[in-house]
Each structure stands twice: as structure tokens, then as C-alpha cells.
Amino acid sequence: MSAPASTVNLVRIVYGAETPPVDDLAENLHEATKLNSSLSALELRGAALLERHEELRRSSMRSVKQADGWNPVELPPPGPLPAELEHVLRSRRSVGRFGSQALGVEQLATMLWAAYGVNEPAPADGPPWPDLRTVPSGGALYPLELYVFALDVHGLEPGVYHYDPRRHRLDELRRADLGETMQRVLTAPELAESAAAIVAITGVFWRSRFKYGLRGYRFTLLEAGHVAQNLLLAGTALELAACPCGGFFERRLDPLLEVDGVEESTLYLVLVGGAP
């Protein structure tokens, strides 16, 4: 049975031909990350190593970046989210403009904890066990990192910060006024004109891939979605405006975070500000 003419026309518009190219990159990516029973032992050899080596298990549980030269900035404890879940779900909207008021560091701290914070610390004694966080993670490997571009945050100097969820603190990468720089990073620069902060979610892919092979790349992307949704819902509960953003130039953004774009690269942005 041949495809309907309308479908053929749409395919031709997208691909310039009646059928997608055989080497379509998006299709190849999806195929490469599918589970295959004949290759599962090879792809999942990291899982077997974890079972045999306690030190490797302990190492896999220290899933947060730390670097010499980063200045720690203590955050206030996360505050309550004063809204019922149903109200938050019904109220959440993506906005393109923000109000002129600054974001409070207390609000930022609450949003970061809701996004990727620790909600059940590992017991001090007993077998190796990771700190559990506010989102599900394949194998509790937590392959993501969160960074904050503080543009107008009351109680925080403008600059670039890294969020340490195990200590619930920010580490200052550098101080700088990056408002105009962030506009050049986005495909829709007007989004950054009035935002008070931009949270960047990056993936450290080998944290997941060493155990799950190519499937780990898909797990990392899924986890970024969990984190972004938590940010958006927490912002709504705090009566802030927030907007998810996938339109950005990685080769401009990754250097601002001092990541190489290969071992670690930006996956998702969430812009936050006052309600318009």
C-alpha cells in the first residue's frame, strides 16, 4: 500500500525527497540506543563490573563535579512550595517575557533543590548506597550537572555558578555580567533580555554510559527532562515565571561553563524570572 499523497508531500518538504535518507542522523541515533538482546552482554559490561568491585560502586556514587579554584557560596535551605500539585499542574505556562523584579536567592535555592537536590541522604554505615535525589535516575548514577547564570538574583553576584546537590551550595566559576552574552547564545535572544537567571542542565555522559552503553545516552536525555519539569513546577509554585529552552548554540554556551562539549555538554536550559 502506498503512502497517502499528503504524507508524501510532507516527507518531501522535510527531506527534499519522497523517503528519508538511509543515513539519517536522527534515525541512526535512535537505532543505536535501542536495546538489542544479542549485544546486551557487551553493552552492559559495566553493570557486571559494578557487581564485582565495591570501590567502583563507591566511585559511581560520587556523581557531582568538584574543582579546585571554585569559590563555595552557601545557599539557604530549600523553602516550602506553597501550592497543591493540581494547582501547579493547571497553572504552569511557558512565558517569553519576565517581570522586572529580581529573583531572590531563597527562591533560587528552593528551585535548585526541587530540580536535582538530595531528598534521602545515604546512611553513614552499611553497604555503599547513593544519596537519592528528587528525580529518577537510571541506576542512581545521576549523570547531570546544573549551572546557574545569575543575571539578576538578589543576594548573589552576577556570574556563573555550579550547583552542588550533595552540599546544597553553589560554586562560583566566575563573576561577570553575562546578560548580552546570553542573548547571543540563544536562538531567540529576547528570552534572555528580562530573565533573572538561566539554569543550564548538562550531561556527563560516561556516568551513565559506562554501565548502560549507548542506552545510557538516552537515559541521560530522559533525566534532563525530569529535572527541567521539576524546575518549571517549582517556579510555578513560587509564583515565578519560567520557560524551558532548547534553542541555543552549544559551541557558544559550553565554553561559558568550562565544559568540552563531548565528555560533558549542555542539554537543556530553563529561564526564570519574576511574573510579568
N, C-alpha and C positions, 0 to 999 in steps of 0.2 A: 504494500500500500504506500503510495507516495504521500509526502507531507503536504498539508494544505498550502495553497498559494500564499496566504498571509504569513505563514511560518517561514516559507522560503524567502519571502521578501525581507522579513525581519533579519534572518540569518545573513542575507546578502548585505544588508545595511551595516550590520555589526562587523562581519568578517570580510566583506568585499567579494564573497563567493557564496555558492549555494550550500556548501558544507564547511565546517570549521577546518582549519589546517591540521594535519596529522600531528604536528609538533607544537600544538597549542600549549603555551607555558602554564596557564592556569589549570588546564586539564591534566597535564603532566604532574603538577604539584599535588593535585587531589589524588591521582592514581598512586603516586609514590608514597603517600601517607596512609594508604589503606592497609589493613591487616591482611596478611597472607599466611595461611597455615603452613605452607611449605617453607617459609622463610622465618617463621616466628622464633625458632631457637636461635638463629643468627642475629635477628634484630633485637631480641630481648636478652642478650647475653649479660648485659649489665645487671638485670634482675637476679640472675644466678650469682653473680659476684657479690651483690649486696647480701644475699643469704649466707654466704660463706665468710665474709670479712666484717667483723664488728667495727673496726676502725673506719672502713669505708662507709658504713651506715652512719657512724657519728659525724663524719665529714659531710655527708649529704644533708644532714640536719642543720648545718650552719649556713643556711641559704639566705645570706644577706651580705651585701658588699660593705667592706670597710677599707679605708685608705689612709695612709699617713698624710698629714697636712690638711685634712678636713677638720674644720672647727665645729665642735658639737654645739648645738643650740637646743636647750631643753624646751620641751613642749608642755603646756598644761595638760592635765589628764583629760581624756575624752569626756565631753559632757553628754547629757541625755539628749535623745532625739524626740522632741515633744510632739509627736504626731502618731496616729494609728496607721498601720501599714496600708489599710484600704484607702484611707485619705491620701496617703503619699502616692500610691499607685494611680489613683484617679487624677491627681494634681500634677504629676510630672509632665513637664514640657521642655523641649529643647528651644532655647532662645538664641537670637542672633545679636541682641544688644543687652547691655548691663546698665544698672544704675550707677550713679557717681560715687556712692559711698564705698569706703574701704572695707575689705574683708578683715574680720577680727582673727587674731592668731588662735583664739579659742575655737572659733568655728572651723578654721583650717585643721586644727588638731583633731577635732571630732570627725571630720570628713576623712582624713587620712587613716584614722583608726578603723572607721567603718569600712573603708576600702580594702585594707590589707593588714589590719592590726592583729595582734595576738589576742585571742579570746579564751585560750586554755594553755597556760604555760606548761612545759614539760615537767614532770615530777623530778625532784632533786635526786632521788635514788631510784633504783630499779633499772631495767634494760633500757637501751637507747630508744628515745622517743622524741619526736619533734615538737616544738611549740606549734599548736594548732591556731589557725587564723580564721578570719571572718568569711573566707571564700573556700570552696572545694578546690583541691589541687591533686592532680594525678600522682599517686604515691607520696603525697605530702612533701613534694620536692620544692614547691614554691619558686618557679623559675623567673619570676618577675621582680623588677625594681621600680620604685616610684621616685620621681623627681618633681620638684616644685620650682616653677619660675614665679617668684614673688614680685609682682608688679606694683600692687597697692595693698599691702597687708599690714594692718595696724599692729605694731609690736614686732615687726620683722623687717630688717633692712632689705631693700630691693636687691635681688640677686638670684642665684641658682642654688638649690638645696637638694639633698638626697634624704629620703625618709628611711630611717632605721626602725622597722616594726618591732624588733625584739626589745629595743630600749625605748621605743616611742619617743624618738627625738629626731631632729633634723641635723644633718651635717652640711655645713656651708662649703660649697665648692668655690664660690667667689661672689663678691658683691659687684653689682653692675645694674644700671638702668637698661633693661632689655626690651622696653616697650616697642620701639621701632624695629628692633631686630626680629622680634617675634612676628611682626606684621609681614616681614619678608619671608618668614618660614612657612606661613600658611598660604594655601591657595585662595582662601577668602580672607584677606588681611583685615577687613573690617571687624572680624570676630575678636581680634586682639586689641582693638582701639580702646575699649572700655572695660575689658576683663581685669579683675583684681589679681587673679592667679591662674596659672595654667599647670595642670598636673600631667606629667608625661609618664606613660607606662611603657617600660622597656622589657624585652625578653632576653634572658641569659640562657640561650637555647640548650647548651650542653647539660644544664642541670636536669633537664627532663630527657634529653636525647640519650644520655649515657645509659639510662635504664630502658627506655621505650623505643629507641631507634628513631626512624623517621616519623613514627606516630607521635613522638614527643613534641615535634614541631606543631602538630595540630593541637595537642593538649595545651601548649603554651598560648596559642591564639585563643582557645576557648577560655582559658583562665583570665586573659586580659579583658574579655567581655564581662566576666563575673565582677572583676574589680571596677570597671567603668560603671556598671549598673549600680553597684553599691555607692560609688561616689555621687551619682546622679540622684539616687533616692535619699541619701543623707543630706545633700544640698537642698532638696525639696522639703524635707522635714525641718530644716533650719530656716526655711523661707528665703532661700537664696536662689539665684538663677544659675543654671549650669547648662553646658552644651557639649556633647561628645563631638569629636572632630577626627576624621580620618584623612582629611585633605592637607597634607603637609609634605615638605621636601626633606626626606631623611638625610640627604647629604649636606643640608644646611643645619638641620636640627641636631643630629647625633654629635657633631663636634662640640656643640654648646654643652653637652652632657659629658664630654670626655669619654665617649664610647666609640668603638671602632666600626660599628655598623655591620659586623659579621658575627663575632662571638656574642655581642650584645647590640641590639638595635631597637629603635623606638617603634612601638606597635600602635599606640593609641594616645590621643590627647583628650583631656576634659578641661574646658574653660569654666571658670567660676567667677561670680561677681554678685553685686547687690541686685535685688529685683528691680527691673526697670520701672 
